[in-house]
Amino acid sequence: MSAENAWGRRYLMCPPTHFEVLYEINPWMHREVPVDPERAREQWEALVGLLRQAGAEVEVLEPQPDLPDLVFTANAGVVNGPQFVPARFRNPERHGETAHDVAWFAERGWRVDELPEGVAHEGAGDSLPFADVLVSGYRWRSDARSHAPLSAITGVPVRSVELTDHRFYHLDLTFCPLDDRHAITVPAVWDRYGTAVIDDLVPEPLVLELDEASQFVANSVVVGRNVVMPACPPRVGRVLEKWGFEVAVADVGEFLKAGGGCRCLTLALDVDLSGGGARS
Amino acid sequence: MPAELVEVEGHIIDSLILAKILDLIVGAGADYHMVDVRIGRTNTDPSKVRLEVRADDEGDLVALLEELQVHGANLVGELDAVLEPCTDDGVLPAGFYATTNLPTWVRLGGRWYPVENPEMDCALVVTTVPAPVVRTVPMHRVIAGERVVTGREGVRVDAPERPHGATPFEFMASEVSSEKPKSLLVAEVAGRLRANRQRGRRLLVVCGPAVIHTGAGPDLARLVRAGWVDVLFAGNGFAAHDLEANVLGTSLGVSVDAGTPTEGGHSNHLRVINEIRRWGSIEAAVRGGYVTDGVMYECVQRGVPFVLGGSVRDDGPLPDVRTDVVAAVDEMRQHVAGVGVALMLASTLHAVATGNILPAGVETYCVDINQAVVTKLADRGSRQALGIVTDVGLFVRDLAARLDPS
């Protein structure tokens, strides 16, 4: 019998008031494909509704003009109990987000511990807890050399995985911890060393094909036994159902235009890695 | 070979990052050496590994380092070497870097430069015009104003490696062989000398007087005549007894042919030295027909350079002997370039002196009946020396028979 994730019942989200594709920093972004602000708002609110329905709390980060990607709160940083490690964004287009993220956490009593200057790390987008380690992606947005200081600051062992396909620029497009035994994985876009590490770590992976991964299937939010997904191919749905999960699909098509799905729009606030990653 | 130090830390064992980095290095045709390895005790402890990465050329190394950096291996902030000018001729700055005889590299302006002439117990002098050049220079030869490397920063020494595998002596597990089949060893040395010659490298022979006493003079002369010897170092004694043997048929008064003492023989070498002094030089004595055979004769005839270094107990000495020992070693230094093999034949002091000025890469075979001589050479820093404990007369005879069967 598997145990639910001990985290994932409280999220930080940012409404898409100023969301649009202003620049292109991943292969999904095309400035000529405009975002429909109305649809984006409806989709975002529907996602909030599904998460609340699944039993999660949602807290809100104030949107800011000229920071369209602030909606992707997953990249704000790494939360570890009372500690918040803010991201160091690779692209200058997103540098402006950090001050707002830090202010939000600091005002609410989180201790802010920063990564050293000069290394890039994009928060929970590239770091997800599984078992008692932090699985961290690197290459496109986060540096491999951010992993040692991240581990030193949080006190949590890090398992590094190289992301080999530019379309899957963040770990959370390729990996989704479901519970203490299961995770959605996309080894096709990992290097063979990272694949071996995850093979060793996850007893029962749900391995996605590349076409499934391209629908952002791994970019899902898990709330206990509920999984809120941008898309759910029938094969994936059957496996999740067999494992006892209930699936809800949230249409986040407007956000996919910027290369982000359900997970990218959320940052779990209740992650505490000091006492192990799962509750029984 | 260009090289850089990189460091990688974190949970690099469990994340297979270290394995990946090592695979990348090897896959790129480069090489690595683990300088420092600290493995975390528990799975929450981070590990830290420092690697020296080497590639065939600077461009390959830079490309590889960029790739390694992606996987978290950072260039260790290596600094350039610190240079200080000499304030007086023959006096080094107090903190001068003292060399080994191993291949050595010096970092200047972010690039590594090889030391051109590795020699132990010297200083490193850097000249930068027209391009950076690093040379070893013995203390007494530095000139005021020359810039010398001080401290250890920016200096790298290749780890000493004894010859292994099939070369040069697969079966010589120990450094000194007193209990090995000698004819096999001689055959191996002969093979190494042939290979050395094929590579266009020179053979240096260092001789003690026992070579003549044991009757190996004619065999060594034969090797010189056949063109095997490219340079010869010895002292007054070796040359004097070689000349004595060929002029009067004795070595230190003992008949070389009969092995019996000759009447008044104790002064034979003095008389020969005296006559050579009258000629003015060994070459003049050879050209004048006073000396007609022997090792020194063949050296003169074939134009093989020789350096005779003097000592305080020398008789005479011969006019060719350099009695200023510092000048003698300087002259020896001029002849070591291009030497691939050094054969030390029954010589202690000259073998050690020669070992001091040879780079570690020169294959050195030390033949002596006394095991202590071989050990002494190794103890003085010539770690590359392989010892063959045997009678030098038998060794040279066997070697000559193999190299010059005519």
Contacts between the chains, C-beta under 8 A, distances in Angstrom:
chain1	res1	chain2	res2	distance
A	133	B	11	7.8
A	138	B	70	7.9
A	138	B	71	7.9
A	138	B	72	7.5
A	139	B	70	6.3
A	143	B	72	7.2
A	144	B	17	6.9
A	144	B	70	6.5
A	144	B	71	5.0
A	144	B	72	3.2
A	145	B	69	7.8
A	145	B	72	4.4
A	145	B	74	5.9
A	147	B	10	4.9
A	147	B	11	7.5
A	147	B	15	7.7
A	147	B	72	6.6
A	148	B	9	4.6
A	148	B	10	3.5
A	148	B	46	6.0
A	148	B	72	7.3
A	151	B	10	5.9
A	151	B	11	6.4
A	151	B	46	6.1
A	152	B	46	7.0
A	155	B	44	7.3
A	156	B	44	7.7
A	157	B	11	5.0
A	157	B	14	7.0
A	157	B	43	5.9
A	157	B	44	5.2
A	158	B	10	6.2
A	158	B	11	5.4
A	158	B	15	7.0
A	159	B	11	6.5
A	159	B	14	6.3
A	159	B	15	4.9
A	160	B	10	7.2
A	160	B	11	7.4
A	160	B	12	7.9
A	160	B	15	4.1
A	160	B	17	5.4
A	160	B	72	7.2
A	161	B	15	7.8
A	162	B	20	7.8
A	162	B	70	8.0
A	162	B	71	7.0
A	191	B	20	7.2
A	193	B	15	7.5
A	193	B	16	3.9
A	193	B	17	7.2
A	193	B	19	6.4
A	193	B	20	4.4
A	194	B	15	7.8
A	194	B	16	7.5
A	196	B	16	5.9
A	197	B	14	7.0
A	197	B	15	5.7
A	197	B	16	5.6
